């Protein structure tokens, strides 16, 4: 999908969408210093363009034939750090952005802004423009610390798609949020060399010292050293200023989840400003991955389903395990390899007929039982006894087996990949490779899907539908 980034700044939104797998073909901005940074870090072009000039902007953007337009119109007129005057001039850029999209009519758009935009008339006007252009919209305020960013930063996201109903992507945006905020220590480990750091407060009624064992406060466009006369505040988590320092420009960019290798240039004031203005890279990636998940789900429904037709889905009273398998015989895991093998002689599935689809039934370890009982599991890691060779192209569905409870329910396998034991968790062991299945409970596709109650009390590693029916 071809993506153009408007008001691209130094490139946080562009980089996040690239990391989510999108083809960003151009960025547009008017700030020379940010354009210089963007140009140093991306292979695609960045164009200097006054986006308030809608007519010339549309002509320039049209040359890149975007399927999606993304952007974060400048938010200073809405921000709590600004004057909060939506009619101060820059708030109009939100309307110019909406107007450009209404003329270009890409299949998708994404608009990012501060949470306070929800209280503005400019958002009401912009959404009216989108609606009249034929877009269905999903809006949400996302906490970046739940989206892979070590920062308590709340951002408004509006996603639009031509011809869709409103709120069409709520499940995808909410379904994969982290269970707890990411702290600075979670992200950096001990690389900062400090346990506490100074962040200049907006007023001296607020604290200025923060622990690495909490998410960073919102990264702003101002970064000052700790004044010599700074007096500790009641909420400061230390009793002494000894060893406390402000974060460097590079460290602040990394809290915004820019890679360490990302190149910034220009004077310090401009660098700090563009870092503070940027969309956190991992937040942008989270939004892009949610869109990809939605697209893959829609492709499953519209391309794989022949009967009943999509328009009839709302009439389904219930689905059980076997009905769902019958309706979705051709679902294939994303990017399937024909085999995943360590050289074992076992040939699971090698003699299986070409039109047979498999259900993977595996034992759930005790520490993961609750997530499966609540249908909240999103991942399954294989154990050492998992078949060493398995035909992923025939593997479509996952069913958890829980001791003393039997088979519990049906999940779709979204992706299979190689990972390691306790991946991304304390005690991660990269020397202990495992096959990782990213899974999704089918109720996210079919709200009327009913919980399966099957009287099957055996555990199978690699199971065909025919074997399950027996």
LONUSE-796109 format. One record per residue: x, y, z of N, C-alpha, C in turn; residue in one letter. Coordinates in pm, whole numbers, padded with zeros to 5 digits, always signed. Last residue first. Layout:
N
XYZXYZXYZA/...
END
This chain:
470
-01347-03780+01444-01353-03916+01497-01358-03917+01648X/-01297-03511+01416-01435-03556+01405-01449-03699+01459X/-01018-03509+01427-01094-03445+01533-01239-03493+01533X/-00953-03632+01190-00917-03698+01315-00997-03640+01431X/-01046-03441+01008-01103-03575+01007-01074-03649+01138X/-00880-03226+01062-01022-03214+01095-01085-03352+01101X/-00572-03338+01214-00654-03301+01099-00800-03292+01142X/-00331-03225+01435-00459-03290+01423-00528-03245+01296X/-00075-03257+01642-00096-03220+01503-00220-03295+01456X/-00098-03319+01916-00002-03220+01870-00036-03168+01731X/-00365-03359+02145-00304-03394+02017-00207-03283+01978X/-00504-03496+02430-00419-03390+02377-00354-03439+02248X/-00846-03573+02510-00711-03613+02472-00635-03494+02416X/-01109-03520+02552-01020-03515+02669-00880-03563+02637X/-01392-03361+02456-01271-03424+02403-01163-03409+02509X/-01661-03244+02437-01622-03349+02530-01505-03427+02471X/-01679-02897+02406-01656-03025+02340-01605-03127+02441X/-01811-02616+02375-01810-02712+02485-01802-02851+02424X/-01721-02291+02278-01728-02433+02244-01726-02518+02370X/-01915-01996+02285-01810-02075+02347-01829-02224+02316X/-02026-01859+01974-02051-01911+02108-01936-02000+02156X/-02028-01558+01792-01965-01688+01812-01984-01735+01956X/-02114-01308+01748-02215-01405+01789-02156-01545+01811X/-01897-01161+01657-01945-01135+01793-02047-01237+01840X/-01644-01268+01482-01787-01297+01486-01839-01278+01628X/-01388-01176+01525-01443-01171+01390-01594-01185+01391X/-01359-01213+01792-01325-01080+01741-01374-01065+01598X/-01409-01480+01826-01516-01387+01862-01485-01244+01817X/-01177-01618+01778-01266-01592+01665-01381-01499+01699X/-00875-01488+01904-01002-01555+01935-01105-01519+01829X/-00572-01527+01744-00680-01436+01776-00808-01516+01795X/-00209-01559+01768-00345-01612+01755-00448-01505+01791X/+00101-01648+01663+00022-01532+01701-00124-01564+01668X/+00317-01892+01768+00195-01869+01693+00125-01745+01749X/+00650-01987+01744+00557-01893+01804+00436-01877+01712X/+00877-02232+01832+00786-02188+01729+00676-02105+01797X/+01183-02140+01998+01049-02200+01997+00974-02153+01872X/+01519-02172+02119+01422-02132+02016+01291-02209+02029X/+01710-02070+02344+01608-02174+02349+01498-02141+02248X/+01869-01854+02349+01935-01980+02311+01836-02096+02308X/+01723-01651+02451+01736-01657+02305+01808-01781+02257X/+01510-01631+02694+01627-01715+02665+01638-01733+02515X/+01384-01410+02938+01392-01445+02796+01522-01521+02768X/+01343-01320+03194+01391-01458+03177+01396-01503+03034X/+01060-01122+03129+01174-01150+03215+01215-01296+03202X/+00979-01127+02773+00943-01132+02914+01070-01147+02998X/+01036-01158+02505+00988-01028+02550+00949-01022+02696X/+00982-01505+02524+01017-01391+02439+00954-01262+02491X/+01003-01751+02650+00969-01631+02727+01008-01504+02652X/+01214-01889+02403+01143-01909+02529+01126-01776+02603X/+01167-01735+02078+01246-01801+02182+01163-01811+02309X/+01065-01784+01740+01095-01696+01852+01182-01768+01953X/+00953-01795+01413+01049-01850+01509+01076-01745+01616X/+00598-01793+01342+00735-01745+01326+00824-01814+01428X/+00280-01741+01204+00371-01836+01268+00513-01789+01240X/-00028-01575+01242+00110-01572+01196+00189-01678+01271X/-00288-01629+01315-00263-01515+01227-00123-01522+01166X/-00501-01878+01366-00357-01854+01366-00330-01743+01264X/-00794-01831+01554-00733-01829+01421-00584-01805+01439X/-00929-02047+01802-00853-01928+01767-00805-01941+01623X/-01188-02186+01997-01123-02178+01867-01055-02042+01847X/-01173-02368+02314-01230-02276+02215-01140-02265+02093X/-01100-02594+02482-01175-02481+02532-01238-02393+02424X/-01074-02934+02568-01059-02833+02465-01152-02717+02496X/-01032-02993+02926-01048-03032+02788-01020-02920+02690X/-00995-02967+03191-01102-02886+03133-01125-02919+02985X/-00778-03104+03279-00903-03123+03354-01018-03039+03300X/-00564-02880+03115-00577-02998+03201-00707-02993+03279X/-00666-02758+02805-00635-02724+02944-00660-02847+03031X/-00579-02680+02484-00621-02790+02569-00574-02759+02710X/-00679-02446+02236-00605-02476+02359-00665-02595+02432X/-00647-02459+01894-00741-02488+02002-00660-02520+02128X/-00607-02281+01595-00546-02325+01720-00655-02346+01824X/-00596-02322+01240-00665-02290+01363-00591-02348+01483X/-00428-02387+01021-00515-02270+01015-00567-02225+01151X/-00191-02539+00829-00227-02512+00968-00303-02380+00977X/-00083-02584+00590-00208-02654+00617-00263-02622+00756X/+00149-02446+00592+00050-02407+00493-00084-02475+00514X/+00305-02574+00779+00236-02451+00819+00131-02409+00718X/+00364-02878+00871+00325-02814+00747+00242-02690+00779X/+00648-02935+01077+00503-02926+01062+00471-02843+00939X/+00873-03086+01289+00849-03047+01152+00699-03046+01129X/+00871-03149+01555+00987-03078+01504+00966-03029+01360X/+00593-03101+01768+00651-03167+01650+00761-03084+01586X/+00689-03020+02106+00612-02987+01987+00675-03057+01866X/+00843-03050+02324+00785-03172+02268+00696-03144+02147X/+00922-02799+02410+01023-02886+02349+00961-03006+02279X/+00639-02587+02314+00735-02646+02407+00834-02734+02334X/+00543-02278+02156+00552-02424+02163+00655-02466+02266X/+00342-02018+02262+00479-02062+02240+00484-02214+02253X/+00092-01809+02142+00120-01941+02198+00263-01980+02161X/-00102-01511+02193+00020-01577+02147+00032-01714+02212X/-00319-01396+02303-00284-01350+02169-00161-01422+02113X/-00595-01455+02518-00462-01493+02472-00440-01443+02329X/-00845-01414+02615-00762-01295+02594-00625-01328+02537X/-01039-01591+02711-01031-01565+02567-00949-01439+02536X/-01022-01673+02968-01087-01544+02946-01088-01503+02799X/-00877-01905+02942-01013-01915+02996-01092-01786+02971X/-00636-01795+02855-00718-01872+02762-00860-01889+02812X/-00545-01666+03081-00562-01586+02959-00646-01660+02855X/-00528-01878+03266-00629-01772+03283-00652-01694+03155X/-00310-02038+03177-00447-02089+03173-00549-01975+03178X/-00044-01984+03195-00118-01918+03087-00266-01957+03083X/+00069-02136+03391+00073-01990+03410-00007-01916+03303X/+00037-02402+03294-00045-02354+03406-00047-02202+03416X/+00023-02424+02933+00092-02435+03062+00012-02363+03171X/-00187-02608+02726-00156-02475+02778-00089-02491+02914X/-00137-02831+02458-00151-02813+02602-00107-02672+02642X/-00300-02790+02143-00181-02799+02227-00213-02770+02372X/-00397-02853+01823-00445-02861+01960-00324-02882+02049X/-00453-02716+01517-00347-02744+01611-00405-02741+01751X/-00614-02841+01239-00635-02773+01366-00519-02814+01457X/-00573-02810+00884-00541-02867+01015-00581-02776+01129X/-00731-02914+00582-00682-02809+00669-00669-02864+00811X/-00685-03067+00268-00712-03083+00410-00652-02967+00490X/-00622-03075+00004-00734-02990+00042-00769-03001+00191X/-00412-03255-00032-00387-03112-00051-00500-03024+00000X/-00384-03506+00225-00440-03457+00099-00428-03305+00090X/-00072-03580+00381-00206-03529+00392-00258-03484+00256X/+00178-03665+00413+00092-03748+00330-00051-03696+00327X/+00295-03474+00582+00353-03494+00450+00260-03573+00357X/+00213-03431+00842+00134-03371+00735+00185-03400+00595X/+00533-03464+00968+00394-03439+01002+00324-03374+00883X/+00771-03639+00954+00710-03570+00841+00562-03549+00869X/+01081-03672+01122+00935-03674+01128+00878-03591+01014X/+01349-03633+01117+01295-03723+01016+01143-03728+01018X/+01467-03295+01159+01411-03419+01210+01355-03504+01097X/+01555-03050+01084+01623-03165+01025+01571-03298+01076X/+01392-02872+01192+01529-02870+01243+01607-02991+01191X/+01153-02673+01012+01217-02801+01042+01354-02780+01104X/+00863-02585+00868+00958-02537+00969+01024-02662+01025X/+00764-02565+00527+00794-02643+00647+00881-02561+00742X/+00676-02352+00374+00619-02484+00351+00643-02573+00472X/+00582-02058+00548+00688-02141+00493+00628-02279+00473X/+00348-01798+00494+00377-01936+00535+00502-01991+00469X/+00250-01525+00553+00387-01556+00509+00427-01701+00540X/-00009-01621+00771+00063-01515+00703+00206-01557+00673X/-00187-01928+00706-00111-01840+00794-00033-01739+00711X/-00498-01934+00531-00358-01974+00538-00284-01877+00631X/-00819-02064+00486-00738-01963+00552-00595-02014+00572X/-00998-02233+00366-00878-02194+00291-00791-02091+00359X/-01235-02287+00496-01145-02398+00469-01010-02355+00414X/-01447-02158+00665-01315-02103+00637-01215-02214+00605X/-01674-02305+00707-01688-02180+00635-01553-02121+00594X/-01572-02520+00852-01634-02545+00722-01643-02417+00641X/-01489-02398+01085-01389-02462+01001-01444-02487+00861X/-01739-02321+01180-01641-02220+01144-01533-02277+01054X/-01861-02567+01231-01920-02476+01133-01817-02373+01086X/-01694-02665+01432-01695-02731+01303-01757-02643+01195X/-01732-02483+01652-01601-02517+01600-01608-02568+01457X/-02019-02281+01571-01942-02367+01658-01813-02405+01588X/-02197-01982+01579-02100-02063+01507-02038-02158+01608X/-02525-01841+01562-02410-01894+01633-02318-01966+01536X/-02671-01682+01390-02711-01690+01530-02595-01743+01613X/-02606-01459+01136-02563-01583+01199-02602-01581+01346X/-02665-01219+01026-02779-01305+01054-02737-01435+01124X/-02435-01091+00961-02507-01041+01079-02624-01130+01116X/-02359-01214+00724-02290-01249+00848-02369-01207+00971X/-02462-01143+00484-02544-01231+00564-02482-01261+00700X/-02278-00996+00349-02395-00925+00397-02482-01011+00489X/-02092-01192+00268-02058-01102+00377-02181-01034+00436X/-02266-01505+00211-02201-01382+00167-02180-01290+00288X/-02194-01827+00363-02282-01717+00324-02204-01593+00284X/-01976-01855+00087-02113-01873+00130-02116-01901+00280X/-01716-01775+00051-01804-01777-00065-01950-01786-00023X/-01440-01624+00184-01575-01670+00215-01662-01664+00091X/-01202-01515+00108-01205-01658+00136-01346-01711+00152X/-01254-01243+00066-01191-01322-00039-01204-01472-00016X/-01389-01139+00291-01438-01108+00158-01380-01200+00050X/-01261-01245+00523-01406-01250+00509-01447-01237+00363X/-00990-01203+00473-01038-01336+00509-01187-01347+00483X/-00988-00931+00435-00954-01018+00323-01002-01160+00348X/-01052-00850+00693-01147-00823+00585-01117-00910+00464X/-00816-00937+00822-00946-00991+00862-01049-00971+00752X/-00625-00780+00697-00617-00926+00684-00748-00992+00722X/-00713-00525+00775-00712-00561+00633-00708-00712+00617X/-00675-00540+01054-00809-00520+01000-00815-00563+00854X/-00398-00567+01059-00482-00673+01116-00624-00661+01061X/-00322-00323+00949-00289-00447+00880-00376-00563+00929X/-00413-00155+01153-00472-00145+01019-00444-00273+00940X/-00240-00236+01355-00384-00253+01374-00456-00246+01239X/+00003-00155+01248-00022-00298+01263-00170-00327+01286X/-00031+00125+01263-00015+00059+01134-00043-00090+01141X/-00043+00158+01541-00159+00194+01460-00151+00125+01324X/+00218+00071+01607+00101+00004+01665-00023+00032+01581X/+00374+00261+01473+00380+00121+01433+00258+00045+01483X/+00311+00486+01625+00273+00481+01483+00274+00338+01432X/+00431+00399+01861+00288+00426+01859+00237+00424+01716X/+00697+00383+01784+00626+00259+01815+00475+00278+01827X/+00757+00658+01740+00766+00561+01631+00685+00436+01662X/+00553+00926+01844+00643+00816+01883+00641+00705+01779X/+00549+01206+01637+00469+01091+01681+00567+00983+01725X/+00720+01508+01742+00708+01385+01664+00605+01288+01724X/+00770+01731+01894+00653+01734+01805+00622+01599+01743X/+01008+01667+02024+00886+01684+02103+00760+01683+02019X/+01177+01666+01800+01159+01543+01878+01030+01552+01960X/+01166+01932+01723+01112+01830+01631+01093+01697+01702X/+01279+02056+01952+01143+02088+01909+01086+01979+01819X/+01538+01954+01959+01448+01927+02071+01303+01951+02030X/+01634+02059+01716+01627+01914+01736+01528+01880+01847X/+01623+02334+01767+01538+02276+01662+01525+02125+01679X/+01814+02352+01975+01677+02398+01995+01582+02335+01893X/+02053+02259+01858+01989+02182+01965+01843+02223+01984X/+02062+02281+01495+02095+02326+01631+02009+02253+01734X/+02124+01989+01284+02074+02123+01313+02106+02162+01456X/+02012+01644+01301+02108+01748+01268+02045+01884+01295X/+01996+01296+01376+01943+01430+01391+02052+01531+01359X/+01946+00971+01265+02037+01086+01261+01958+01216+01276X/+01913+00669+01438+01843+00775+01366+01923+00904+01378X/+02027+00477+01597+02100+00515+01476+02032+00627+01397X/+01840+00430+01791+01962+00502+01831+02039+00551+01709X/+01508+00497+01666+01625+00411+01685+01748+00493+01723X/+01258+00657+01857+01344+00663+01741+01463+00570+01766X/+01104+00655+02090+01129+00527+02021+01189+00544+01882X/+01111+00864+02255+01012+00872+02148+01020+00752+02055X/+01336+00785+02382+01210+00771+02456+01092+00786+02360X/+01511+00867+02184+01490+00723+02201+01368+00695+02288X/+01508+01139+02219+01460+01085+02091+01433+00936+02103X/+01623+01150+02472+01482+01191+02456+01426+01140+02323X/+01883+01069+02407+01801+00987+02496+01653+01022+02484X/+01962+01288+02245+01954+01153+02189+01867+01063+02276X/+01957+01496+02435+01871+01502+02317+01853+01363+02256X/+01967+01355+02769+02026+01418+02651+01925+01421+02538X/+01791+01436+03070+01822+01344+02962+01881+01421+02845X/+01945+01597+03354+01845+01594+03247+01887+01490+03143X/+02039+01426+03659+02069+01506+03539+01948+01503+03445X/+02156+01356+03980+02039+01376+03895+02078+01465+03777X/+02362+01338+04159+02360+01244+04048+02242+01259+03955X/+02175+01476+04422+02305+01422+04379+02286+01320+04267X/+01951+01572+04534+01968+01599+04392+02097+01539+04337X/+01765+01364+04760+01884+01440+04728+01891+01460+04578X/+01548+01211+04783+01574+01301+04896+01696+01389+04872X/+01300+01140+04531+01435+01133+04587+01445+01230+04704X/+01069+01178+04374+01091+01048+04440+01232+01031+04497X/+00872+01464+04423+00998+01413+04370+01036+01286+04446X/+00655+01569+04552+00634+01448+04472+00762+01394+04409X/+00752+01800+04680+00700+01688+04761+00685+01559+04682X/+01063+01894+04516+00919+01905+04534+00869+01786+04616X/+01374+02053+04578+01297+01930+04564+01150+01954+04596X/+01470+02335+04397+01430+02283+04527+01342+02160+04507X/+01738+02447+04204+01615+02368+04207+01589+02312+04347X/+01959+02605+04158+01877+02635+04274+01748+02555+04283X/+02063+02510+03920+02142+02493+04043+02056+02514+04167X/+01820+02339+03716+01879+02463+03770+01956+02434+03899X/+01890+02085+03491+01835+02112+03623+01900+02239+03680X/+01856+02192+03145+01927+02128+03257+01861+02163+03389X/+01570+02140+02932+01661+02228+03005+01734+02151+03113X/+01394+02115+02653+01479+02030+02736+01585+02118+02802X/+01092+02118+02478+01184+02195+02562+01263+02098+02649X/+00889+01982+02356+00991+02043+02271+01091+02128+02346X/+00835+01687+02563+00797+01815+02503+00913+01871+02421X/+00721+01377+02639+00838+01446+02587+00791+01572+02515X/+00532+01309+02924+00530+01344+02782+00655+01423+02742X/+00731+01111+03154+00626+01208+03123+00635+01244+02975X/+00811+00763+03118+00848+00904+03111+00723+00989+03100X/+00684+00518+03345+00693+00576+03211+00740+00720+03219X/+00918+00412+03599+00786+00458+03560+00796+00505+03415X/+01177+00373+03670+01084+00262+03691+00938+00305+03674X/+01326+00595+03658+01326+00513+03536+01229+00396+03550X/+01157+00872+03807+01227+00744+03819+01223+00671+03685X/+01205+01228+03796+01131+01107+03764+01220+00984+03777X/+01156+01561+03895+01243+01443+03897+01158+01317+03883X/+00988+01772+03922+01077+01773+03807+01166+01652+03798X/+00643+01840+04009+00774+01779+04032+00858+01785+03905X/+00486+02165+04008+00495+02023+03971+00634+01969+04001X/+00510+02422+04054+00419+02352+04145+00424+02202+04120X/+00658+02532+03860+00731+02479+03974+00640+02426+04084X/+00545+02413+03541+00538+02509+03651+00608+02446+03771X/+00644+02226+03367+00579+02344+03311+00562+02453+03417X/+00975+02098+03454+00829+02105+03467+00774+02232+03401X/+01224+01912+03294+01184+02048+03332+01032+02058+03338X/+01335+01632+03446+01255+01675+03331+01192+01808+03369X/+01608+01438+03557+01534+01565+03565+01460+01590+03434X/+01607+01100+03686+01651+01204+03593+01559+01326+03607X/+01731+00799+03835+01641+00914+03837+01696+01020+03743X/+01920+00614+03782+01792+00564+03831+01685+00674+03832X/+02148+00591+03506+02089+00665+03617+01960+00595+03659X/+02233+00466+03277+02331+00487+03383+02280+00568+03499X/+02093+00391+03053+02099+00534+03086+02202+00564+03194X/+02096+00112+03044+02182+00187+02952+02192+00336+02986X/+01961-00083+03178+02047+00005+03259+02134+00096+03172X/+01666-00072+02991+01747-00152+03083+01831-00057+03168X/+01501+00077+02825+01645+00101+02819+01728+00001+02898X/+01238-00026+02870+01286+00001+02734+01439+00009+02727X/+01206-00057+03142+01166-00165+03052+01231-00149+02915X/+01280+00199+03229+01370+00086+03255+01335-00034+03167X/+01056+00344+03156+01185+00377+03095+01283+00262+03113X/+00778+00113+03118+00861+00209+03191+00988+00239+03113X/+00462+00069+02979+00605+00045+02963+00683+00154+03037X/+00170-00026+03167+00252+00074+03097+00398+00032+03088X/+00017-00346+03100+00070-00247+03193+00158-00149+03116X/-00082-00486+02887-00157-00492+03012-00107-00393+03115X/-00092-00327+02564-00021-00394+02673-00106-00390+02799X/-00340-00387+02312-00274-00296+02406-00205-00376+02517X/-00482-00530+02129-00343-00569+02153-00267-00468+02239X/-00745-00438+02093-00721-00579+02123-00580-00616+02159X/-00796-00179+02013-00796-00208+02157-00743-00347+02190X/-00783-00178+01735-00707-00078+01811-00696-00112+01959X/-00954-00385+01661-00812-00394+01625-00728-00295+01705X/-01202-00292+01754-01143-00416+01808-00994-00423+01781X/-01246-00059+01599-01230-00051+01745-01162-00175+01801X/-01291-00012+01330-01162-00068+01372-01141-00068+01521X/-01536+00104+01276-01507-00024+01213-01378-00089+01264X/-01660+00338+01354-01612+00247+01459-01572+00110+01404X/-01879+00368+01070-01803+00425+01180-01770+00318+01284X/-01830+00159+00779-01913+00209+00888-01824+00275+00992X/-01669+00255+00466-01685+00175+00587-01787+00239+00681X/-01613+00407+00239-01720+00309+00233-01742+00227+00357X/-01272+00460+00305-01385+00485+00216-01486+00371+00224X/-01169+00508+00636-01165+00422+00517-01290+00448+00434X/-00968+00662+00891-01081+00662+00799-01059+00569+00682X/-00887+00722+01222-00861+00637+01106-00985+00636+01019X/-00739+00925+01451-00861+00912+01371-00823+00837+01244X/-00612+00952+01774-00594+00892+01641-00730+00879+01575X/-00454+01139+02023-00578+01113+01950-00544+01059+01812X/-00244+01030+02283-00259+01089+02151-00391+01045+02088X/-00062+01063+02576-00192+01030+02519-00211+01105+02388X/+00207+00928+02723+00173+01028+02620+00042+00986+02556X/+00433+00825+02908+00291+00850+02934+00248+00964+02842X/+00662+00600+02768+00624+00740+02787+00474+00751+02807X/+00798+00397+02608+00820+00416+02753+00784+00558+02797X/+00583+00221+02394+00658+00346+02411+00675+00372+02561X/+00403+00015+02336+00546-00007+02312+00633+00117+02325X/+00152+00100+02409+00176+00068+02267+00324+00055+02236X/+00113+00203+02650+00053+00071+02628+00075+00022+02486X/+00222+00451+02629+00291+00357+02717+00232+00217+02710X/+00043+00597+02474+00163+00543+02409+00232+00439+02495X/-00290+00557+02474-00180+00584+02567-00056+00517+02511X/-00511+00696+02239-00421+00586+02275-00316+00636+02373X/-00833+00766+02170-00717+00822+02238-00633+00704+02287X/-00990+00720+01853-00953+00669+01984-00837+00751+02039X/-01221+00655+01587-01135+00745+01663-01109+00688+01801X/-01298+00563+01264-01276+00511+01399-01182+00607+01470X/-01528+00624+00998-01417+00664+01084-01417+00590+01217X/-01592+00616+00649-01626+00570+00782-01506+00592+00871X/-01612+00868+00399-01530+00788+00489-01608+00743+00612X/-01726+01040+00210-01756+00897+00204-01677+00808+00297X/-01714+01309+00227-01631+01248+00123-01649+01097+00116X/-01865+01360+00449-01923+01397+00319-01842+01340+00203X/-01676+01275+00641-01802+01202+00625-01864+01233+00488X/-01474+01470+00619-01446+01330+00591-01575+01252+00561X/-01620+01699+00697-01557+01693+00564-01529+01548+00526X/-01684+01626+00957-01793+01651+00862-01739+01643+00719X/-01432+01621+01071-01506+01494+01057-01624+01509+00961X/-01375+01897+01068-01294+01804+00989-01369+01672+00966X/-01567+01998+01248-01568+02041+01109-01491+01942+01019X/-01484+01869+01483-01621+01851+01433-01628+01886+01285X/-01227+01977+01507-01244+01834+01483-01383+01804+01429X/-01289+02243+01555-01215+02209+01434-01228+02059+01403X/-01399+02258+01803-01492+02262+01690-01422+02225+01560X/-01255+02043+02055-01252+02155+01962-01359+02143+01854X/-01204+01836+02221-01286+01943+02276-01299+02062+02179X/-01031+01668+02093-01168+01620+02113-01261+01730+02161X/-00785+01780+02115-00859+01810+01993-01005+01764+02003X/-00658+01684+02339-00747+01798+02356-00824+01834+02229X/-00477+01488+02257-00606+01447+02313-00706+01562+02318X/-00325+01579+01941-00329+01574+02087-00470+01538+02134X/-00325+01355+01654-00322+01485+01718-00322+01467+01870X/-00341+01210+01329-00295+01202+01467-00291+01342+01525X/-00521+01040+01087-00488+01171+01141-00454+01156+01289X/-00511+00847+00801-00487+00845+00946-00451+00987+00987X/-00710+00702+00540-00634+00813+00596-00616+00788+00746X/-00758+00505+00243-00739+00518+00387-00681+00654+00421X/-00793+00545-00029-00876+00444+00038-00873+00462+00189X/-00800+00901-00100-00730+00772-00086-00821+00673-00015X/-00918+01156-00203-00994+01033-00177-00907+00906-00181X/-00844+01417-00269-00762+01305-00317-00837+01172-00309X/-01044+01565-00137-01022+01582-00282-00947+01461-00339X/-01027+01485+00125-01158+01478+00059-01147+01494-00091X/-00758+01544+00178-00801+01403+00173-00936+01392+00101X/-00771+01824+00178-00683+01752+00084-00728+01608+00068X/-00945+01861+00395-00986+01901+00259-00901+01832+00154X/-00793+01774+00611-00917+01704+00578-00962+01736+00436X/-00588+01968+00599-00556+01825+00588-00680+01747+00545X/-00735+02197+00649-00667+02183+00520-00633+02036+00494X/-00814+02141+00912-00916+02147+00807-00853+02137+00668X/-00568+02151+01039-00648+02029+01050-00755+02025+00942X/-00497+02412+00994-00425+02309+00920-00495+02174+00930X/-00636+02568+01171-00693+02553+01037-00622+02445+00957X/-00471+02585+01388-00580+02489+01395-00646+02467+01260X/-00312+02800+01331-00260+02668+01298-00365+02560+01310X/-00499+03012+01412-00440+03002+01278-00395+02862+01243X/-00645+03030+01639-00523+03109+01635-00451+03099+01500X/-00866+02891+01706-00880+02986+01596-00758+03076+01582X/-00813+02746+01930-00822+02672+01805-00838+02763+01684X/-00607+02799+02175-00695+02882+02093-00703+02818+01956X/-00417+02708+02357-00548+02644+02353-00651+02730+02278X/-00158+02781+02366-00255+02880+02412-00398+02827+02411X/+00016+02479+02475+00001+02599+02395-00106+02692+02452X/+00007+02252+02620+00130+02330+02633+00122+02461+02555X/-00224+02136+02545-00222+02192+02681-00097+02274+02705X/-00300+02213+02200-00222+02147+02304-00234+02217+02438X/-00415+02342+01992-00502+02256+02072-00432+02210+02200X/-00217+02480+01866-00337+02556+01902-00435+02474+01985X/-00026+02284+01809+00002+02382+01914-00123+02458+01958X/-00029+02081+01624-00130+02075+01730-00115+02186+01833X/-00010+02020+01273+00044+02084+01394-00064+02110+01498X/-00139+01703+01164-00139+01849+01151-00092+01914+01280X/+00000+01428+01096-00033+01491+01223-00028+01641+01207X/-00091+01163+00866-00036+01292+00903-00080+01340+01039X/-00134+00973+00564-00121+00981+00709-00067+01119+00744X/-00317+00827+00311-00252+00950+00354-00252+00950+00506X/-00304+00556+00085-00328+00602+00221-00253+00733+00243X/-00241+00529-00172-00357+00452-00127-00398+00496+00013X/-00117+00798-00377-00126+00728-00248-00254+00647-00231X/+00036+00900-00613-00076+00804-00619-00094+00727-00487X/+00222+01096-00644+00266+00975-00573+00155+00871-00560X/+00104+01313-00764+00213+01248-00838+00256+01118-00774X/-00065+01418-00570-00122+01329-00672-00014+01253-00749X/+00087+01603-00431+00063+01471-00370+00016+01371-00475X/+00079+01824-00604+00207+01763-00567+00189+01621-00513X/-00195+01878-00618-00120+01847-00741+00010+01775-00707X/-00249+01935-00350-00315+01821-00415-00239+01781-00541X/-00097+02169-00321-00063+02048-00245-00123+01925-00309X/-00228+02355-00476-00094+02310-00519-00051+02185-00445X/-00472+02363-00321-00471+02332-00465-00335+02282-00511X/-00404+02435-00055-00465+02305-00086-00450+02270-00233X/-00186+02562+00125-00220+02586-00016-00275+02455-00071X/-00110+02448+00355-00229+02534+00362-00273+02577+00223X/+00122+02320+00305+00001+02239+00294-00126+02320+00319X/+00387+02402+00134+00294+02470+00224+00159+02403+00209X/+00654+02179+00110+00523+02218+00057+00442+02286+00166X/+00926+01995+00020+00887+02115+00092+00758+02168+00029X/+00925+01645+00036+00899+01763-00045+00862+01880+00044X/+01133+01368+00032+01056+01457+00119+01046+01590+00044X/+01155+01038-00118+01170+01184-00117+01087+01251-00009X/+01303+00748+00047+01203+00812-00038+01212+00964-00025X/+01489+00684+00239+01530+00675+00099+01429+00743+00006X/+01558+00866+00541+01467+00790+00455+01517+00792+00311X/+01736+01027+00681+01697+00898+00740+01605+00813+00653X/+01786+01273+00575+01902+01193+00615+01864+01051+00654X/+01533+01381+00541+01608+01341+00421+01727+01252+00457X/+01466+01448+00804+01390+01344+00734+01472+01290+00616X/+01645+01662+00845+01657+01539+00924+01586+01424+00853X/+01546+01846+00658+01685+01803+00651+01707+01673+00728X/+01286+01886+00753+01306+01823+00622+01448+01771+00608X/+01340+02026+00985+01286+01891+00995+01303+01816+00864X/+01436+02266+00869+01522+02189+00960+01472+02045+00975X/+01218+02362+00713+01345+02322+00650+01428+02233+00740X/+00889+02284+00712+00996+02325+00804+01129+02271+00754X/+00691+02180+00560+00738+02312+00520+00857+02358+00605X/+00642+01851+00413+00646+01944+00526+00700+02077+00475X/+00584+01518+00322+00563+01659+00288+00568+01743+00417X/+00720+01214+00190+00682+01297+00302+00670+01442+00256X/+00651+00909+00011+00689+01050+00016+00645+01113+00147X/+00598+00641+00042+00660+00682-00084+00701+00829-00084X/+00595+00367+00245+00587+00513+00249+00666+00567+00130X/+00448+00086+00257+00540+00146+00161+00519+00297+00161X/+00433-00089+00572+00375-00007+00467+00484+00055+00380X/+00523-00231+00793+00520-00298+00663+00462-00217+00550X/+00571-00113+01031+00451-00197+01025+00434-00262+00888X/+00786+00043+00965+00812-00073+01050+00692-00167+01054X/+00646+00241+00825+00741+00155+00754+00768+00028+00835X/+00509+00354+01038+00433+00284+00935+00524+00197+00849X/+00728+00465+01180+00642+00365+01242+00562+00286+01140X/+00828+00647+00993+00911+00533+01033+00826+00425+01097X/+00613+00832+00972+00662+00758+00855+00737+00632+00896X/+00601+00931+01233+00487+00859+01178+00530+00775+01058X/+00859+01053+01256+00814+00949+01349+00700+00866+01294X/+00983+01259+01096+00955+01126+01042+00909+01019+01138X/+01013+01528+01138+01137+01452+01121+01112+01304+01092X/+00724+01623+00956+00825+01654+01055+00952+01577+01030X/+00503+01579+00790+00582+01462+00832+00685+01493+00939X/+00267+01678+00681+00319+01734+00806+00413+01631+00871X/+00184+01359+00538+00174+01504+00537+00207+01559+00676X/+00296+01084+00375+00292+01142+00509+00292+01294+00497X/+00155+00830+00179+00215+00962+00181+00192+01023+00319X/+00186+00495+00071+00150+00586+00179+00225+00718+00162X/+00064+00215-00094+00143+00337-00108+00093+00443-00010X/+00084-00118+00000+00000+00000+00000+00089+00125+00000X/
END
